[in-house]
Amino acid sequence: MSDRELQVLRLFDSELTGPEIARELFVSYNTLRTHTKHIFTKLDVTSRRAAVLRARERGLL
């Protein structure tokens, strides 16, 4: 997982919306969506909550 994907993953564990996460990271919303797709694929999940739980299981968070 890339450093940027890990940053996104950490922010998934907050109350921030997608657009708010994009602003926090100074990227476009479309870029955030690309990172999200990569994270979901790498963790084999389909939601932000599931991604956070799987990341915790694997010691990424």
C-alpha positions in Angstrom: 0.0 0.0 0.0 1.4 3.4 -0.9 2.0 6.2 1.6 -0.8 8.2 0.1 -3.2 5.3 0.3 -2.4 4.8 3.9 -3.1 8.5 4.5 -6.5 8.1 2.9 -7.1 4.9 4.9 -6.4 6.7 8.2 -8.8 9.5 7.2 -11.5 6.9 6.4 -11.5 6.2 10.1 -12.7 9.8 10.8 -16.1 11.4 10.4 -14.9 13.3 7.2 -16.8 12.9 4.0 -15.0 12.1 0.7 -14.8 15.7 -0.5 -13.5 16.7 3.0 -10.8 14.1 2.8 -9.8 15.3 -0.7 -9.5 18.9 0.6 -7.5 17.7 3.7 -5.0 15.9 1.3 -5.0 18.7 -1.3 -6.2 16.4 -4.1 -9.2 16.4 -6.3 -12.2 14.3 -5.4 -11.5 12.1 -8.5 -8.0 11.4 -7.3 -9.4 10.4 -3.9 -11.8 8.1 -5.7 -8.9 6.5 -7.5 -7.0 5.9 -4.2 -10.2 4.5 -2.7 -10.6 2.0 -5.5 -7.0 0.9 -5.1 -7.4 0.5 -1.3 -10.6 -1.5 -1.7 -9.0 -3.8 -4.3 -5.9 -4.3 -2.2 -7.9 -5.1 1.0 -10.6 -7.0 -0.9 -13.5 -4.9 0.6 -16.3 -2.8 -0.7 -16.8 -0.1 1.9 -14.8 2.4 3.9 -15.8 0.8 7.2 -14.7 -2.6 5.9 -11.5 -1.2 4.7 -10.7 0.3 8.2 -11.6 -3.0 9.9 -9.4 -5.1 7.4 -6.5 -2.6 7.8 -6.7 -3.0 11.6 -6.7 -6.8 11.2 -3.6 -6.5 9.1 -1.8 -4.0 11.4 -1.9 -1.2 8.9 -3.8 1.1 11.3 
